[in-house]
Amino acid sequence: MAAKRAVSMPAGAIPQLVFRLVGSHRSGLLRDMTKVLASHNASITAMEKVRLGSQFVAIGHLWSPKALSPSDLSRELAQSIGGLNSCSVDDIDADSRENYLREATLPERRLTITAPNHPELVVAITELLAAQGCVIGKLETKTFLEDGTLKFFLNARVQTAADKGDAIENELKFITDLNPGLKITFDTNLDATNLMEHA
């Protein structure tokens, strides 16, 4: 029997499916997941996976050259990976498809926040970003001890209209000036991508 020919995702294609996985983490789960997807010539167009302790969560978009049954694919993934508390595959809704095209054109900035662990500071910053129509595409946080003080670190990728970047940066500087110990960067340089690094 001839080997199955892989089909590459064409430029400009829009993913059709979204998957969500929650369960026990183990070595090799991504290998098992990608084997199932490859058997259908499905491509992962975007994915985020996080492990906390013994658990993991993953969400992603899929493109396939042919229509796939979400329920059948969900069943295959659950059987292949094992140890899942939740496994779902759904068609991408119309709003998500529209956002996929729109967000692909928005410039990205890297936002980092290091501060004493005061939730109201994060509320003020996220309210500012929401008011400016920003899209926070990726966000990770942690707390850590520094000189006996519990501090909070946030690293995010933020998409915003090109003409709003400088205004947002100025407002973030104003918030920083009012709060001693608060450090914020809002950088167009995305090379420093270790999301758990802090100054």
C-alpha positions as CSV (number, residue, x, y, z in Angstrom):
1,M,0.0,0.0,0.0
2,A,1.4,3.4,-0.9
3,A,2.2,5.8,1.9
4,K,-0.3,8.4,2.7
5,R,0.7,11.7,1.1
6,A,0.8,14.7,3.5
7,V,-1.2,17.8,2.6
8,S,0.2,21.2,3.6
9,M,-2.0,24.0,4.7
10,P,-2.2,26.6,2.0
11,A,-1.4,30.2,2.6
12,G,-4.5,32.2,3.7
13,A,-6.4,29.2,4.8
14,I,-8.6,29.5,7.9
15,P,-8.8,26.8,10.6
16,Q,-12.1,24.9,10.9
17,L,-11.8,23.3,14.3
18,V,-10.9,24.2,17.9
19,F,-9.8,21.6,20.4
20,R,-9.6,21.8,24.2
21,L,-7.8,19.2,26.4
22,V,-7.5,19.0,30.2
23,G,-6.0,16.1,32.1
24,S,-3.0,14.4,33.7
25,H,0.4,15.3,32.1
26,R,2.8,12.7,30.9
27,S,5.7,12.4,28.6
28,G,4.7,11.6,25.0
29,L,1.2,13.1,25.1
30,L,2.0,15.6,22.3
31,R,3.5,12.8,20.2
32,D,0.3,10.7,20.6
33,M,-1.9,13.8,19.8
34,T,0.1,14.8,16.7
35,K,0.0,11.2,15.4
36,V,-3.8,11.2,15.4
37,L,-3.9,14.6,13.7
38,A,-1.4,13.6,11.1
39,S,-3.4,10.5,10.2
40,H,-6.1,13.0,9.0
41,N,-3.6,15.4,7.4
42,A,-4.8,17.9,10.0
43,S,-2.5,20.9,10.8
44,I,-2.2,22.7,14.1
45,T,-2.5,26.4,13.1
46,A,-2.2,27.7,16.7
47,M,-1.8,26.0,20.1
48,E,-1.1,26.8,23.7
49,K,-0.2,24.1,26.3
50,V,0.5,24.7,29.9
51,R,1.5,22.2,32.7
52,L,0.9,23.0,36.3
53,G,2.0,20.3,38.6
54,S,0.7,17.0,37.4
55,Q,-2.1,18.6,35.2
56,F,-2.0,20.2,31.8
57,V,-4.4,22.2,29.7
58,A,-4.2,22.7,25.9
59,I,-6.2,24.7,23.4
60,G,-5.6,25.0,19.7
61,H,-7.0,25.5,16.2
62,L,-6.9,22.9,13.4
63,W,-7.0,23.0,9.7
64,S,-7.8,20.0,7.6
65,P,-8.0,19.5,3.8
66,K,-11.3,17.6,4.2
67,A,-14.2,17.9,6.6
68,L,-13.7,16.1,9.9
69,S,-16.3,14.9,12.4
70,P,-15.6,16.8,15.6
71,S,-17.1,14.0,17.8
72,D,-15.1,11.3,16.0
73,L,-11.8,13.3,16.3
74,S,-12.5,14.0,20.0
75,R,-13.0,10.3,20.6
76,E,-9.7,9.4,18.8
77,L,-7.8,12.0,20.7
78,A,-9.2,10.9,24.1
79,Q,-8.3,7.2,23.3
80,S,-4.8,8.0,22.1
81,I,-3.8,10.4,24.8
82,G,-5.6,8.8,27.8
83,G,-5.9,10.4,31.3
84,L,-8.0,13.3,30.1
85,N,-10.6,14.9,32.3
86,S,-12.0,16.8,29.4
87,C,-11.5,16.5,25.6
88,S,-13.6,18.5,23.1
89,V,-13.4,19.3,19.4
90,D,-15.8,21.8,17.9
91,D,-16.3,23.7,14.7
92,I,-14.9,27.2,14.9
93,D,-17.7,29.7,15.1
94,A,-18.2,32.6,12.7
95,D,-16.9,35.2,15.1
96,S,-13.7,33.3,15.7
97,R,-13.1,33.0,12.0
98,E,-13.6,36.7,11.6
99,N,-11.3,37.5,14.5
100,Y,-8.7,35.1,13.1
101,L,-8.4,37.2,10.0
102,R,-8.5,40.5,11.9
103,E,-6.0,39.7,14.6
104,A,-3.5,38.4,12.0
105,T,-3.0,42.0,10.8
106,L,-2.6,43.6,14.3
107,P,0.9,44.5,15.5
108,E,2.1,42.7,18.7
109,R,3.8,44.1,21.7
110,R,5.3,42.3,24.7
111,L,3.9,43.5,28.1
112,T,5.7,42.6,31.3
113,I,4.7,43.6,34.8
114,T,6.7,43.1,38.0
115,A,5.1,44.4,41.1
116,P,4.3,43.8,44.8
117,N,1.4,41.3,44.8
118,H,-1.5,43.8,44.6
119,P,-4.4,42.6,42.4
120,E,-5.8,46.2,42.0
121,L,-2.7,47.1,39.9
122,V,-3.4,44.3,37.4
123,V,-7.1,45.4,37.3
124,A,-6.1,49.0,36.4
125,I,-3.7,47.8,33.6
126,T,-6.2,45.3,32.1
127,E,-8.9,47.9,32.2
128,L,-6.7,50.3,30.3
129,L,-5.9,47.6,27.7
130,A,-9.6,46.7,27.3
131,A,-10.6,50.4,26.9
132,Q,-8.0,50.7,24.0
133,G,-9.4,47.6,22.3
134,C,-6.3,45.5,22.9
135,V,-6.3,41.7,22.4
136,I,-4.3,39.7,24.9
137,G,-3.4,36.7,22.9
138,K,-1.1,35.0,25.4
139,L,-0.6,35.6,29.1
140,E,1.4,33.8,31.8
141,T,1.9,34.8,35.5
142,K,3.7,33.7,38.6
143,T,4.4,34.9,42.1
144,F,7.9,34.8,43.7
145,L,9.7,36.0,46.8
146,E,12.3,38.8,46.5
147,D,14.0,40.1,49.6
148,G,11.2,38.8,51.7
149,T,8.5,40.4,49.7
150,L,5.9,38.5,47.6
151,K,5.9,39.8,44.1
152,F,3.8,39.2,41.0
153,F,5.2,38.8,37.5
154,L,3.1,38.9,34.3
155,N,4.2,38.4,30.7
156,A,1.8,38.8,27.9
157,R,1.6,39.3,24.1
158,V,-0.7,42.1,23.3
159,Q,-2.2,43.0,20.0
160,T,-3.2,46.6,19.4
161,A,-3.8,49.0,16.5
162,A,-0.5,50.6,15.4
163,D,-1.7,54.1,16.1
164,K,-2.6,53.3,19.7
165,G,0.7,51.9,20.9
166,D,2.4,55.1,22.0
167,A,-0.7,56.4,23.8
168,I,-0.9,53.1,25.7
169,E,2.8,53.2,26.6
170,N,2.4,56.7,28.0
171,E,-0.6,55.7,30.2
172,L,1.3,52.7,31.5
173,K,4.2,55.0,32.4
174,F,1.8,57.2,34.3
175,I,0.5,54.2,36.3
176,T,4.2,53.2,37.0
177,D,5.0,56.7,38.3
178,L,2.2,56.5,40.8
179,N,3.1,53.1,42.1
180,P,6.6,52.6,43.7
181,G,8.0,49.2,43.0
182,L,6.0,48.7,39.9
183,K,7.9,47.9,36.7
184,I,6.2,47.7,33.3
185,T,7.5,47.2,29.8
186,F,5.5,47.5,26.6
187,D,8.0,46.5,24.0
188,T,7.8,46.0,20.3
189,N,10.8,43.6,20.6
190,L,9.3,40.1,20.9
191,D,12.6,38.3,20.9
192,A,12.7,37.9,24.7
193,T,10.1,35.3,24.8
194,N,10.9,33.4,28.1
195,L,7.6,34.1,29.8
196,M,8.9,33.3,33.2
197,E,11.9,35.6,33.1
198,H,11.8,38.7,35.3
199,A,14.2,41.5,36.0
